[in-house]
């Protein structure tokens, strides 16, 4: 049997979780490989990058889409289990689960809208428009990979311990060029803990100015104007001019409006932006593959 595409894996993947137990990705892949009767050679077949097995990659994409449709959930880092909605779906004995099937769920529709035109997983070009150039298809796939990574990264951060989150904030700010040395930044964050301020960090390596920090590892909680006002008041009490409020959740419209209308400079970094910064500055992520797109160098062929 040939390696199935990621949409063909969706229903078997959901069924493999029907025991209501938590499963690791590795054991799920092994179980599905047996169900599809894959040979050792098929299981070892790698993506063009040579960095990951094709089947593992496709199971990963099937898992991602089922999570976006809330048919499965991640109770803790590295584990997945079927959700209540997933159980209800299986009780209806669907003959197939694919992208069209998942479009019945509002969370999945919202996810697809947020992708701004991204189409399918990079392991299958079936739904990429025929008029798309190869480069456009590549960029679409890259965008989807980035968005999926960002979502997975944020969920991992939310599930982390509070002290780990503090270290994460340090690493991100250091990666962006703030904080002087990592040792100085580590001593600063989490040190003050009063008046709505969690820590301080140097704006540059010379310490020409100080930035005050508020870091909140919250989930499903919109940070509103009162929290930002409290932070702004704490800055005023320190005669500070600059602050950064970082959260794993979101900021309300009123919170954003408030920061635009006050004298002090307060930067708001929500969960989505935090994940994007982690990817940009390689915090908590590692490179899987690098693809170089080349073109003809016409100058090389011009006669002198």
BELTA-V423508 format. One record per pair of residues at least 12 apart in sequence whose ideal C-beta (glycine too) atoms are under 7 Angstrom apart, sorted by the first residue. I is the first residue (numbers start at 1). J is the second residue. D is the distance in Angstrom with one decimal. If there is no record, write none. Layout:
BEGIN
i->I j->J d->D
i->I j->J d->D
END
This chain:
BEGIN
i->1 j->36 d->5.9
i->1 j->37 d->5.1
i->1 j->38 d->6.7
i->3 j->38 d->6.7
i->3 j->42 d->5.4
i->3 j->45 d->6.6
i->3 j->54 d->5.6
i->3 j->55 d->5.3
i->4 j->36 d->5.8
i->5 j->58 d->6.5
i->5 j->124 d->5.0
i->6 j->58 d->4.2
i->6 j->61 d->4.2
i->6 j->62 d->4.8
i->6 j->121 d->5.4
i->6 j->123 d->5.7
i->6 j->124 d->6.2
i->7 j->98 d->4.2
i->7 j->99 d->6.4
i->9 j->32 d->6.5
i->9 j->58 d->5.8
i->9 j->59 d->5.7
i->9 j->62 d->4.1
i->10 j->62 d->4.8
i->10 j->65 d->6.7
i->10 j->66 d->6.1
i->10 j->97 d->4.1
i->10 j->98 d->6.5
i->11 j->94 d->6.6
i->11 j->96 d->6.1
i->11 j->97 d->4.3
i->12 j->32 d->5.8
i->12 j->35 d->5.7
i->13 j->28 d->6.9
i->13 j->32 d->6.3
i->13 j->59 d->6.7
i->13 j->62 d->5.1
i->13 j->63 d->6.5
i->13 j->66 d->6.6
i->14 j->66 d->6.2
i->14 j->71 d->5.9
i->14 j->72 d->6.9
i->14 j->82 d->6.6
i->14 j->86 d->5.7
i->14 j->90 d->6.3
i->14 j->97 d->6.5
i->15 j->90 d->6.6
i->16 j->28 d->6.1
i->16 j->31 d->5.3
i->16 j->32 d->6.2
i->17 j->72 d->6.2
i->17 j->80 d->6.7
i->17 j->81 d->5.9
i->17 j->82 d->4.0
i->18 j->82 d->6.1
i->18 j->90 d->5.9
i->20 j->81 d->6.7
i->20 j->82 d->6.3
i->21 j->81 d->6.5
i->22 j->75 d->5.7
i->22 j->79 d->4.4
i->22 j->81 d->4.8
i->23 j->79 d->6.6
i->23 j->80 d->6.0
i->23 j->81 d->6.8
i->24 j->78 d->5.9
i->24 j->79 d->6.0
i->25 j->78 d->6.9
i->28 j->59 d->6.8
i->28 j->80 d->7.0
i->29 j->56 d->5.5
i->29 j->59 d->5.1
i->32 j->59 d->6.0
i->33 j->55 d->6.3
i->38 j->55 d->6.4
i->42 j->55 d->6.9
i->43 j->55 d->5.8
i->49 j->288 d->6.7
i->49 j->289 d->3.2
i->51 j->288 d->5.1
i->51 j->289 d->5.1
i->52 j->288 d->6.6
i->57 j->123 d->5.7
i->58 j->123 d->5.3
i->61 j->121 d->4.0
i->61 j->123 d->6.2
i->63 j->80 d->6.4
i->64 j->148 d->5.4
i->65 j->102 d->6.1
i->68 j->107 d->6.5
i->68 j->108 d->5.2
i->68 j->111 d->4.4
i->69 j->102 d->4.4
i->69 j->105 d->4.5
i->69 j->107 d->6.3
i->69 j->108 d->4.1
i->70 j->83 d->5.7
i->70 j->85 d->5.3
i->70 j->105 d->6.5
i->70 j->107 d->5.2
i->71 j->83 d->6.0
i->71 j->85 d->5.7
i->71 j->86 d->3.9
i->71 j->89 d->5.9
i->72 j->86 d->5.6
i->74 j->155 d->6.1
i->76 j->159 d->6.1
i->77 j->156 d->5.8
i->77 j->159 d->5.3
i->99 j->127 d->6.9
i->115 j->144 d->6.6
i->115 j->147 d->6.1
i->118 j->140 d->5.4
i->118 j->143 d->5.1
i->118 j->144 d->4.4
i->118 j->147 d->6.9
i->119 j->140 d->5.9
i->121 j->144 d->6.7
i->122 j->141 d->3.5
i->122 j->144 d->6.8
i->122 j->145 d->6.4
i->125 j->137 d->6.2
i->128 j->140 d->6.6
i->135 j->293 d->6.7
i->146 j->279 d->6.7
i->149 j->279 d->6.2
i->149 j->285 d->6.8
i->150 j->272 d->6.8
i->150 j->275 d->4.2
i->150 j->276 d->5.9
i->150 j->279 d->6.3
i->153 j->275 d->4.5
i->153 j->278 d->5.8
i->153 j->279 d->7.0
i->153 j->284 d->6.5
i->153 j->285 d->6.9
i->154 j->248 d->6.5
i->154 j->271 d->4.9
i->154 j->272 d->7.0
i->154 j->275 d->4.4
i->157 j->248 d->5.8
i->158 j->217 d->6.8
i->158 j->219 d->4.9
i->158 j->248 d->5.1
i->162 j->217 d->6.2
i->165 j->215 d->6.8
i->165 j->217 d->4.4
i->166 j->189 d->5.5
i->166 j->190 d->4.9
i->166 j->215 d->6.6
i->169 j->189 d->6.2
i->169 j->215 d->4.9
i->169 j->246 d->5.8
i->170 j->185 d->4.9
i->170 j->186 d->5.7
i->170 j->189 d->5.3
i->171 j->283 d->5.0
i->172 j->277 d->5.4
i->172 j->278 d->6.2
i->172 j->281 d->6.5
i->172 j->283 d->5.4
i->173 j->185 d->6.5
i->173 j->201 d->5.8
i->175 j->281 d->3.5
i->175 j->283 d->5.6
i->176 j->277 d->7.0
i->176 j->281 d->6.2
i->178 j->201 d->5.5
i->178 j->202 d->6.6
i->178 j->203 d->6.2
i->178 j->211 d->6.8
i->179 j->201 d->4.6
i->179 j->202 d->5.5
i->180 j->202 d->4.4
i->180 j->205 d->5.1
i->180 j->207 d->6.0
i->184 j->202 d->6.8
i->185 j->201 d->5.4
i->188 j->200 d->4.9
i->188 j->201 d->5.1
i->189 j->201 d->6.6
i->189 j->213 d->6.3
i->195 j->234 d->4.1
i->195 j->237 d->5.8
i->196 j->214 d->6.4
i->196 j->230 d->4.4
i->196 j->231 d->4.8
i->196 j->233 d->6.8
i->196 j->234 d->3.7
i->197 j->212 d->5.1
i->197 j->214 d->6.4
i->197 j->234 d->4.8
i->198 j->213 d->5.5
i->198 j->214 d->5.3
i->198 j->215 d->5.1
i->199 j->213 d->4.7
i->200 j->212 d->5.4
i->200 j->213 d->6.7
i->201 j->213 d->6.0
i->209 j->242 d->6.7
i->210 j->240 d->6.7
i->211 j->242 d->4.9
i->211 j->243 d->6.5
i->211 j->244 d->5.9
i->212 j->235 d->5.8
i->212 j->238 d->6.6
i->212 j->240 d->5.1
i->212 j->243 d->4.5
i->213 j->244 d->5.3
i->213 j->246 d->7.0
i->214 j->231 d->5.0
i->214 j->243 d->7.0
i->214 j->245 d->4.6
i->215 j->246 d->4.8
i->216 j->247 d->4.4
i->217 j->248 d->5.2
i->218 j->247 d->5.7
i->218 j->248 d->5.9
i->218 j->249 d->4.4
i->219 j->248 d->6.4
i->219 j->249 d->6.2
i->220 j->249 d->6.8
i->221 j->249 d->5.0
i->222 j->249 d->6.4
i->222 j->250 d->5.3
i->222 j->252 d->5.1
i->223 j->247 d->5.3
i->223 j->249 d->6.1
i->223 j->250 d->6.9
i->223 j->251 d->4.9
i->223 j->252 d->6.8
i->223 j->255 d->5.9
i->224 j->252 d->4.6
i->224 j->254 d->6.2
i->224 j->255 d->5.7
i->225 j->252 d->6.6
i->225 j->254 d->4.2
i->225 j->255 d->5.1
i->225 j->258 d->4.9
i->228 j->245 d->6.5
i->228 j->255 d->4.8
i->228 j->258 d->5.4
i->228 j->259 d->6.3
i->228 j->266 d->6.7
i->229 j->258 d->6.7
i->231 j->243 d->6.1
i->231 j->245 d->5.7
i->231 j->266 d->6.8
i->232 j->262 d->5.9
i->232 j->264 d->5.9
i->232 j->266 d->6.3
i->235 j->264 d->5.4
i->241 j->264 d->5.8
i->241 j->265 d->6.4
i->242 j->265 d->4.9
i->243 j->264 d->6.8
i->243 j->266 d->4.7
i->244 j->267 d->4.9
i->244 j->269 d->6.5
i->245 j->266 d->6.2
i->245 j->268 d->5.3
i->246 j->269 d->4.6
i->246 j->274 d->6.2
i->247 j->270 d->6.0
i->247 j->271 d->6.6
i->248 j->271 d->4.3
i->248 j->274 d->6.7
i->249 j->270 d->6.8
i->249 j->271 d->5.8
i->250 j->270 d->5.0
i->250 j->271 d->6.7
i->251 j->268 d->5.0
i->251 j->270 d->5.6
i->255 j->268 d->6.7
i->256 j->268 d->6.6
END
